[in-house]
Amino acid sequence: MLMEKEIKKLFNQLIHQDLAQIALDGNDITIRVFDNGSKLSLSTPVYLGGNFIPKSVRQCVGYQRSPIKTFLNNTSLSIDENKYEIDFHYVGHLENLSSKLFIDLIEEFSVVADEWRLFLDEHDKNDLVHVRVK
């Protein structure tokens, strides 16, 4: 749960830099403000592939309908081929976003990111090659 002190620090960073990072429940969330302060984006890694992203995990990125149920609109996954990483993103408007709604948004984003992480890790296991040892 986010504390009032952390939120004030976050808002201060966003006012001066248009970019802030926060760690919440094991998620490193990057927050950006853009379009003259009218929009907000959140992103966090949900899959780290080392040197490879398996086919079954890649297919999850292309799902038209999210298997993860959320109240968040405008979410997506993207693959960073250079880092072998899949990131979870949210983009929304800042208008009428009170500090309470902002906190709720970040906490919901963190929960959904955790669900995506578990879902992708489960699909990662589908590509394991089972070897019988004598």
C-alpha positions as CSV (number, residue, x, y, z in Angstrom):
1,M,0.0,0.0,0.0
2,L,1.2,3.4,-0.9
3,M,1.8,6.0,1.9
4,E,1.0,9.7,1.7
5,K,4.7,10.5,2.0
6,E,5.5,8.4,-1.1
7,I,2.6,9.9,-3.1
8,K,3.9,13.5,-2.3
9,K,7.4,12.5,-3.4
10,L,6.0,10.9,-6.6
11,F,3.9,14.0,-7.5
12,N,6.9,16.2,-6.9
13,Q,9.1,14.1,-9.2
14,L,6.4,14.1,-11.9
15,I,6.0,17.9,-11.7
16,H,9.7,18.5,-12.2
17,Q,10.8,15.6,-14.4
18,D,7.7,14.1,-16.1
19,L,9.1,10.7,-15.0
20,A,9.1,8.8,-11.7
21,Q,9.7,5.3,-10.5
22,I,8.2,3.5,-7.6
23,A,8.5,0.0,-6.2
24,L,5.2,-1.5,-5.1
25,D,4.8,-5.1,-4.0
26,G,7.8,-6.3,-6.0
27,N,6.9,-4.3,-9.1
28,D,9.2,-1.5,-10.4
29,I,6.6,0.8,-11.9
30,T,7.7,3.6,-14.2
31,I,5.3,6.6,-14.4
32,R,5.4,9.1,-17.2
33,V,3.4,12.3,-17.7
34,F,3.1,13.5,-21.3
35,D,1.0,15.5,-23.8
36,N,1.5,18.7,-21.7
37,G,0.6,16.9,-18.5
38,S,-2.8,15.6,-19.8
39,K,-1.9,11.9,-20.0
40,L,-0.2,9.4,-17.8
41,S,1.5,6.1,-18.6
42,L,2.5,3.3,-16.3
43,S,4.8,0.4,-17.2
44,T,6.5,-2.5,-15.5
45,P,8.3,-5.7,-16.7
46,V,6.2,-8.8,-16.3
47,Y,8.5,-11.3,-18.0
48,L,12.3,-11.5,-18.1
49,G,13.4,-14.1,-20.7
50,G,17.2,-14.1,-20.1
51,N,18.3,-14.6,-23.7
52,F,15.1,-16.0,-25.1
53,I,11.3,-15.5,-25.1
54,P,9.5,-18.8,-25.8
55,K,6.9,-19.1,-28.5
56,S,4.1,-19.8,-26.0
57,V,4.9,-16.7,-24.1
58,R,5.1,-14.6,-27.2
59,Q,1.7,-15.8,-28.3
60,C,0.2,-14.3,-25.0
61,V,1.3,-10.8,-26.1
62,G,-1.0,-11.1,-29.1
63,Y,-4.2,-12.0,-27.3
64,Q,-7.1,-9.9,-28.5
65,R,-8.9,-10.5,-25.3
66,S,-7.1,-10.3,-22.1
67,P,-7.3,-13.5,-19.9
68,I,-6.6,-11.2,-17.0
69,K,-9.8,-9.5,-15.7
70,T,-9.2,-5.9,-14.7
71,F,-11.1,-2.7,-14.3
72,L,-8.2,-0.9,-16.1
73,N,-8.8,0.1,-19.7
74,N,-6.1,0.9,-22.2
75,T,-3.6,-1.8,-21.0
76,S,-1.3,-3.7,-23.3
77,L,1.8,-5.9,-23.4
78,S,4.9,-5.2,-25.5
79,I,8.1,-7.2,-26.2
80,D,11.5,-5.5,-25.9
81,E,13.6,-7.7,-28.1
82,N,16.9,-6.2,-27.0
83,K,16.2,-7.0,-23.3
84,Y,14.2,-10.2,-23.9
85,E,11.6,-8.6,-21.7
86,I,7.8,-8.2,-21.8
87,D,6.4,-5.1,-20.3
88,F,2.8,-4.3,-19.1
89,H,1.5,-0.8,-19.9
90,Y,-1.3,1.5,-19.0
91,V,-2.1,4.8,-20.7
92,G,-4.8,7.1,-19.4
93,H,-5.9,10.7,-18.9
94,L,-4.9,12.8,-15.9
95,E,-8.0,15.0,-15.8
96,N,-10.2,14.4,-12.7
97,L,-7.6,12.0,-11.2
98,S,-7.5,12.8,-7.5
99,S,-4.7,11.5,-5.3
100,K,-7.0,8.7,-4.0
101,L,-7.9,7.6,-7.6
102,F,-4.2,7.8,-8.5
103,I,-3.3,5.5,-5.6
104,D,-6.1,3.1,-6.6
105,L,-4.9,3.1,-10.2
106,I,-1.3,2.3,-9.3
107,E,-2.3,-0.4,-6.8
108,E,-4.7,-2.0,-9.4
109,F,-1.9,-1.8,-12.0
110,S,0.5,-3.6,-9.6
111,V,-2.0,-6.4,-8.9
112,V,-2.8,-6.9,-12.6
113,A,1.0,-6.9,-13.4
114,D,1.4,-9.7,-10.9
115,E,-1.3,-11.7,-12.5
116,W,0.3,-11.2,-15.9
117,R,3.6,-12.3,-14.5
118,L,2.1,-15.5,-13.2
119,F,0.2,-16.2,-16.4
120,L,3.3,-15.7,-18.6
121,D,5.5,-17.8,-16.2
122,E,2.9,-20.6,-16.5
123,H,3.0,-20.4,-20.3
124,D,6.8,-20.4,-20.2
125,K,6.6,-23.9,-18.7
126,N,4.8,-25.1,-21.8
127,D,7.9,-24.8,-23.9
128,L,10.1,-26.9,-21.5
129,V,11.6,-30.0,-23.1
130,H,11.2,-33.0,-20.8
131,V,14.2,-35.3,-20.9
132,R,14.0,-38.7,-19.5
133,V,17.1,-39.8,-17.5
134,K,18.1,-43.4,-17.2
